[in-house]
């Protein structure tokens, strides 16, 4: 799917730059053999009672909790997540598996339709083998929100994980195997980007899901469309955090720090654009600056560290370039903006102000510890600025008047908006965006309705009147 050369999958500790382990990518006939195994597995897997499939997914969730520390340490090692946050990711991922184990059979049940004669109902049937192209920033959570509902439904999954998280990928594959998923039901693929188009082209693959960059998403969507296969995309975001008043400002600033700095800012739904009414702007910026400057870099495996590294040297360099060029274009650097003088992919927590259309930080996603802050006169200006974005994933509105906050939230053009809490996620709430942030929904009941054949069965008595036929 790209002009990148075949490369290995490698664990490189972003806190030190040390290469810990390397794994070779597979290609050609070896990839085809994995696809055929997944297809053979589908034939048997779809015919198992859904309660049995759900039990396998539930066991995977239980094993994830048993292996919590091992998995969390791997996440921290491979992409630099603070260890407490890595443990939180394991808990979240396990809760998603448990949610679909418990609710999946109900979600997939036949749905009766009200008709005037005979009966009609919808069957929710699996499609077959699905490809999931997964990112590095949440090595467990992103995968299970794709795999969990689809495995319960009866699909089988191929997972192409990010190249910097190979040990997390292998640990997850082993977990499903140990949960008694038959061979081929959950398959990890160490493949280069150049193999993805060929995989989507293969007739045994019936759909593709990608969480990642816009460029990769466009390539997967184009290839899936060419093959008449459904796709789901969760891409970038430049989420707004709108502050409408100064009530409980300390809590609002704390929420802003959490919304921006979780996972060192490397989340699609991280708060990235802070839009603040003029009468509270100065106090908000001062509070955010104090909090950012109080964060301390260090080993992400150390419980006392409050600022982890970015996922890679390239990620750190790219973010600093975006900040530098935005400042050169006329923006104000309130704080930060540089690399931290220590080993590893560390960048200072950064605040940019005075950012205007045409500057890099106005239109691009800043994937790391960098916030852009705007002063606005009123909520109408706040809404207009919020919606002046190519992205539409999540958003946040803070306001003491809940009804006012609700009305503003309803006018923000995104797939999700949270009022008085940073944009977050939980198993029973749908997750997804609009515009260049992608399409489709994961989690909740909707997460089982993306890769499904909603087949109509219409039953009439043998003496029913024949009616006109159209199609």
C-alpha positions in Angstrom: 0.0 0.0 0.0 3.0 2.2 0.1 6.5 2.5 -1.3 8.1 1.4 1.9 10.5 -1.5 1.7 9.9 -4.8 3.6 10.9 -4.2 7.2 11.1 -6.1 10.5 8.8 -5.4 13.4 10.9 -4.1 16.3 10.6 -3.2 20.0 12.6 0.0 20.5 12.3 1.4 24.0 11.3 5.1 23.3 12.5 6.1 26.7 16.1 5.1 25.9 16.3 4.4 22.1 17.4 0.9 22.8 16.4 -1.8 20.3 15.1 -4.7 22.5 13.8 -7.3 20.0 13.2 -7.7 16.2 10.8 -9.9 14.2 10.8 -10.5 10.5 7.8 -9.7 8.4 6.2 -12.4 6.3 5.0 -12.0 2.7 3.6 -13.8 -0.3 2.7 -17.5 0.1 3.2 -17.4 3.8 0.6 -14.6 4.1 -1.8 -16.5 1.7 -1.5 -19.6 3.9 -2.6 -17.5 7.0 -5.6 -16.2 5.0 -6.7 -19.6 3.9 -6.4 -20.9 7.5 -8.6 -18.0 8.7 -11.2 -18.8 6.0 -11.3 -22.5 7.0 -11.7 -21.5 10.6 -14.6 -19.3 9.7 -16.6 -22.1 8.3 -16.6 -23.9 11.6 -16.5 -20.9 13.9 -19.7 -19.3 12.5 -21.6 -22.6 13.1 -20.7 -22.8 16.7 -23.4 -21.5 19.0 -23.0 -17.9 19.7 -22.9 -18.6 23.4 -19.8 -20.7 22.9 -18.1 -17.9 20.8 -19.0 -15.4 23.5 -17.5 -17.7 26.2 -14.1 -17.7 24.3 -14.1 -13.9 24.2 -15.1 -13.8 27.9 -12.2 -16.1 28.8 -9.9 -13.8 26.8 -11.0 -11.0 29.0 -10.4 -12.9 32.2 -7.0 -13.9 31.0 -6.2 -10.3 30.2 -6.9 -9.4 33.8 -4.8 -12.2 35.1 -1.9 -11.1 32.9 -2.5 -7.4 33.6 1.0 -6.6 34.8 2.8 -8.5 32.0 0.7 -6.8 29.4 1.0 -3.3 30.9 4.8 -3.7 31.1 4.9 -4.6 27.4 2.8 -1.6 26.5 5.1 0.7 28.5 8.2 -0.8 27.0 7.1 -0.7 23.4 5.4 2.7 23.1 6.3 4.6 26.3 2.9 4.8 28.0 3.1 5.7 31.7 2.7 2.4 33.6 -0.4 3.5 35.5 -2.0 4.4 32.2 -0.9 1.1 30.7 -2.6 -0.8 33.5 -5.7 1.3 32.8 -5.6 0.3 29.2 -5.5 -3.4 30.1 -8.5 -3.0 32.4 -10.4 -1.1 29.6 -9.6 -3.7 27.0 -10.7 -6.6 29.3 -13.9 -4.7 30.0 -14.7 -4.5 26.3 -14.2 -8.3 25.9 -16.4 -9.0 28.9 -19.0 -6.6 27.6 -19.4 -8.4 24.3 -19.2 -11.8 25.9 -22.2 -10.8 28.0 -24.2 -8.7 25.6 -23.1 -10.0 22.2 -25.6 -12.9 21.9 -28.5 -10.5 22.6 -27.1 -7.9 20.2 -26.9 -10.5 17.4 -30.3 -12.1 18.0 -32.9 -12.2 15.2 -35.0 -9.1 15.0 -38.7 -9.6 14.2 -40.4 -7.1 11.9 -44.0 -6.1 12.0 -45.8 -7.2 8.8 -49.4 -7.6 7.7 -49.2 -11.3 6.8 -46.9 -14.2 7.7 -43.7 -13.2 9.3 -40.5 -11.3 8.6 -37.3 -11.0 10.6 -33.7 -9.9 10.3 -30.8 -12.3 10.9 -27.5 -10.8 11.9 -25.0 -13.1 10.2 -21.2 -12.8 10.0 -19.5 -11.9 6.8 -16.3 -14.0 7.0 -12.6 -13.1 7.4 -11.9 -9.5 8.4 -8.6 -7.5 8.3 -7.9 -5.1 11.1 -5.0 -2.6 10.6 -4.2 -1.4 14.1 -2.1 1.5 15.5 0.6 1.7 18.2 -0.9 4.2 20.6 -3.3 1.7 22.3 -1.9 -1.8 21.5 -4.7 -3.7 23.3 -7.7 -1.4 23.4 -7.8 -0.6 19.7 -7.5 -4.3 18.8 -10.2 -5.7 21.1 -12.8 -3.1 20.1 -12.4 -4.5 16.6 -11.9 -8.2 17.5 -14.3 -8.6 20.4 -17.7 -7.9 18.7 -16.7 -9.6 15.5 -15.5 -12.8 17.1 -18.7 -13.1 19.0 -20.7 -12.4 15.9 -18.8 -15.3 14.1 -16.3 -13.5 11.9 -12.7 -14.4 12.1 -10.0 -11.7 12.3 -6.6 -11.0 10.9 -4.7 -8.3 12.8 -1.9 -6.3 11.3 -0.4 -4.5 14.3 1.8 -1.5 14.3 5.5 -2.2 13.6 6.7 -0.8 17.0 4.5 -3.1 19.1 5.3 -6.7 18.0 5.5 -8.2 21.5 2.2 -6.7 22.4 0.8 -8.2 19.2 2.2 -11.7 20.0 1.0 -11.5 23.6 -2.6 -10.7 22.4 -2.6 -13.6 19.9 -1.4 -16.0 22.6 -4.1 -14.8 24.9 -6.9 -15.7 22.5 -5.2 -19.0 21.8 -5.1 -19.7 25.5 -8.8 -18.7 25.7 -9.4 -21.7 23.4 -10.0 -19.8 20.2 -9.5 -22.3 17.4 -6.5 -21.9 15.1 -7.3 -19.3 12.5 -10.0 -17.5 14.4 -7.6 -14.8 15.6 -4.4 -14.4 13.6 -1.6 -11.9 14.1 0.1 -10.8 10.8 3.6 -9.4 10.8 3.2 -7.9 7.3 4.6 -4.8 5.7 2.3 -2.0 4.3 2.9 -3.3 0.8 1.1 -6.5 1.6 -2.1 -4.9 2.8 -3.6 -4.2 -0.7 -3.0 -7.8 -1.7 -4.7 -9.0 1.4 -7.8 -6.8 0.8 -7.8 -8.0 -2.8 -7.9 -11.7 -1.7 -11.5 -13.0 -2.1 -11.5 -14.7 1.3 -11.2 -11.3 3.0 -14.7 -9.8 3.4 -14.0 -6.4 5.1 -11.3 -4.2 6.5 -11.1 -1.9 9.5 -8.3 0.6 10.1 -7.4 2.9 13.0 -4.5 5.1 12.0 -3.5 8.0 9.7 -5.6 9.7 7.1 -3.2 8.5 4.4 -3.4 4.9 5.4 -7.2 5.1 5.8 -7.7 6.5 2.4 -5.6 3.7 0.9 -7.5 1.0 2.8 -10.9 2.6 1.9 -10.0 2.9 -1.8 -8.8 -0.7 -2.0 -11.9 -2.1 -0.1 -14.2 0.0 -2.3 -12.5 -1.3 -5.5 -13.3 -4.8 -4.2 -16.8 -4.0 -3.1 -16.0 -4.7 0.5 -17.1 -2.8 3.6 -14.6 -0.8 5.6 -14.5 1.1 8.8 -12.1 4.0 9.5 -11.1 5.7 12.7 -8.5 8.3 11.8 -7.1 11.5 13.2 -8.7 14.1 15.3 -8.2 17.7 16.4 -10.7 17.7 19.2 -11.9 20.9 20.8 -12.2 21.6 24.5 -14.6 24.6 24.8 -14.6 26.5 28.1 -17.7 28.6 28.5 -17.3 30.0 32.0 -14.9 30.2 34.9 -16.9 28.2 37.4 -14.9 25.5 39.1 -11.9 26.6 37.0 -9.4 24.4 38.9 -11.4 21.4 37.9 -11.7 22.6 34.3 -7.9 23.1 34.1 -7.3 19.7 35.6 -9.6 18.1 33.1 -7.8 20.0 30.3 -4.5 18.6 31.4 -6.0 15.1 31.6 -7.6 15.5 28.2 -4.4 16.8 26.5 -1.7 14.8 28.3 -3.1 11.3 28.7 -0.9 8.9 26.8 1.5 11.9 26.4 -1.0 13.4 24.1 -0.9 10.6 21.7 -4.6 9.8 21.4 -7.0 10.5 18.5 -9.6 11.9 21.0 -7.1 13.9 23.0 -8.2 17.5 23.6 -6.0 19.5 21.2 -7.7 22.8 20.5 -8.7 24.8 23.6 -11.3 27.4 22.8 -11.9 29.7 25.8 -14.2 32.7 26.3 -12.3 35.9 26.8 -13.3 36.6 30.4 -11.7 33.4 31.7 -9.0 33.0 29.1 -6.0 34.5 31.0 -6.8 32.5 34.2 -7.2 29.3 32.2 -3.9 29.8 30.3 -2.1 30.6 33.5 -3.4 27.4 35.2 -2.7 25.2 32.2 0.9 26.6 31.9 1.6 25.9 35.6 0.3 22.3 35.2 2.3 21.7 32.0 5.5 23.1 33.5 5.0 20.9 36.6 5.1 17.7 34.6 8.4 15.7 35.1 9.9 13.5 32.4 11.3 10.1 33.2 11.2 6.4 32.8 7.5 5.6 32.0 7.9 2.4 34.0 8.6 4.5 37.1 5.4 5.2 39.1 6.7 8.8 39.9 7.1 9.9 36.3 4.4 12.3 35.0 5.7 12.9 31.5 6.5 9.9 29.3 8.3 9.9 25.9 6.6 9.9 22.6 6.4 6.6 20.9 9.4 7.0 18.7 12.2 9.4 17.7 10.4 10.2 14.5 7.2 11.1 16.4 9.2 13.5 18.6 11.0 15.1 15.7 7.8 15.6 13.7 6.0 17.3 16.6 8.9 19.7 17.2 8.9 20.6 13.5 5.2 21.3 13.6 5.6 23.6 16.6 8.7 25.3 15.3 7.1 26.1 11.9 3.9 27.4 13.5 6.0 29.8 15.6 7.9 30.9 12.6 4.5 31.6 10.9 3.7 34.0 13.7 2.2 32.1 16.6 3.1 32.7 20.2 5.0 30.1 22.1 3.6 30.3 25.6 5.7 27.5 27.0 7.7 24.5 25.8 8.3 23.7 22.2 11.7 21.9 22.4 13.2 18.5 22.9 14.1 17.6 26.5 17.8 17.2 27.0 17.9 13.6 28.0 17.9 10.2 26.2 14.6 9.2 24.6 11.8 10.7 22.5 10.9 13.4 25.0 9.3 16.7 24.1 8.5 19.6 26.4 4.8 20.1 27.2 3.9 23.0 24.8 1.2 25.7 24.6 0.7 27.7 21.4 -1.5 30.8 21.2 -2.3 33.3 18.4 -2.6 30.4 15.9 -4.4 31.5 12.7 -5.6 29.8 9.5 -2.8 28.8 7.3 -0.4 28.0 10.2 0.5 24.3 10.5 -1.0 24.0 14.0 -4.3 25.4 12.8 -5.1 22.7 10.4 -2.9 19.7 11.4 -3.3 17.3 14.2 -0.6 17.7 16.9 0.0 14.2 18.2 1.8 14.7 21.4 2.1 17.1 24.4 1.2 20.3 22.6 -2.0 22.4 23.1 -3.3 25.2 20.9 -5.4 27.8 22.8 -7.8 30.3 21.2 -9.5 33.3 22.8 -13.1 33.9 21.7 -15.7 36.6 22.4 -18.8 34.3 22.8 -20.2 30.9 22.3 -21.2 31.6 18.7 -17.5 32.3 17.9 -16.5 29.2 19.9 -18.8 27.0 17.8 -17.7 28.5 14.5 -14.1 28.0 15.4 -14.7 24.5 16.7 -16.4 23.5 13.4 -13.7 25.1 11.2 -11.7 21.8 11.0 -11.2 19.0 8.6 -11.6 16.6 11.5 -14.7 15.5 13.4 -13.9 12.8 16.0 -14.6 14.0 19.5 -15.1 17.2 21.5 -15.6 18.5 25.0 -17.7 21.4 26.4 -17.2 22.7 30.0 -20.0 24.8 31.5 -21.6 25.1 34.9 -25.0 25.5 33.2 -25.5 22.0 31.9 -28.4 22.9 29.6 -26.2 25.6 27.9 -23.4 23.0 27.6 -25.7 20.5 26.1 -27.0 23.0 23.4 -23.4 23.9 22.5 -22.4 20.3 22.3 -25.3 19.5 19.9 -23.9 22.1 17.5 -20.3 20.8 17.5 -19.7 18.9 14.3 -18.2 15.6 15.5 -19.1 12.0 16.1 -18.9 12.4 19.9 -19.1 15.3 22.4 -18.8 15.1 26.2 -20.0 17.8 28.5 -18.0 18.5 31.7 -15.6 15.6 31.1 -12.8 15.1 28.6 -13.7 12.9 25.6 -13.4 9.3 26.8 -14.5 5.8 25.9 -16.4 3.0 27.5 -17.7 -0.3 26.1 -21.4 0.6 26.0 -20.9 4.0 24.2 -20.5 4.2 20.4 -17.1 5.5 19.2 -16.4 7.1 15.8 -16.2 10.3 13.8 -17.1 12.2 10.7 -15.3 14.3 8.1 -11.7 13.2 7.7 -11.8 11.5 11.1 -13.4 8.5 9.4 -16.7 6.7 9.3 -18.4 3.8 11.1 -18.9 3.1 14.8 -17.2 0.8 17.2 -18.2 -0.3 20.7 -21.8 -0.5 22.0 -24.4 -2.5 20.0 -23.3 -0.5 17.0 -19.9 -2.2 17.1 -21.6 -5.5 16.0 -23.4 -3.9 13.1 -20.5 -2.9 10.9 -19.4 -6.3 9.5 -22.7 -8.1 9.4 -25.1 -9.4 6.9 -28.5 -8.1 8.1 -30.4 -10.7 6.2 -34.1 -10.4 5.7 -36.2 -13.6 5.9 -39.8 -13.2 4.8 -42.2 -16.1 5.3 -45.6 -16.2 3.7 -48.2 -19.0 3.6 -48.4 -21.1 0.4 -51.6 -19.6 -0.7 -50.5 -15.9 -0.2 -51.4 -13.5 -3.0 -48.6 -12.8 -5.4 -47.7 -9.1 -5.5 -45.8 -6.9 -7.8 -42.0 -7.4 -7.8 -39.5 -4.6 -8.0 -35.8 -4.3 -7.4 
